[in-house]
């Protein structure tokens, strides 16, 4: 808590006053991140074709993860060795996101605008594909000889992710 307070340039007593414990602070950070991530999915309810909405969502997710790579790496560590915060907060957020995505897919299937897919595995695989690219960016930079989080590699990620996802969803 002292290190966190020092980096936040506040008194450690103030950090304890507002959060009570390091775990409570961590849980609030995870909730905030989850809420910001979940807000990206509002694009699915916007007007436009399914291709336009999925394309916009892929761009939003890539931009969000790119801006939060250390946090994305931390969440992957949580998946590998879950803490109490993960069990209470992250799993709840992920369930809610899966429900939103599943509902959007089911609505598209019912309208005949997207192909029938097994929504949960499809969404987990899509998330995992982009997440892996982000968390492996340091290793990929060595492999590619340039940062995969900068153009033209990032433009390639956008193009390939959209092609894979939209290819599976096309009627």
Order of alpha helices (4+ residues) and beta strands (2+ residues): alpha-alpha-alpha-alpha-alpha-alpha-alpha-alpha-alpha
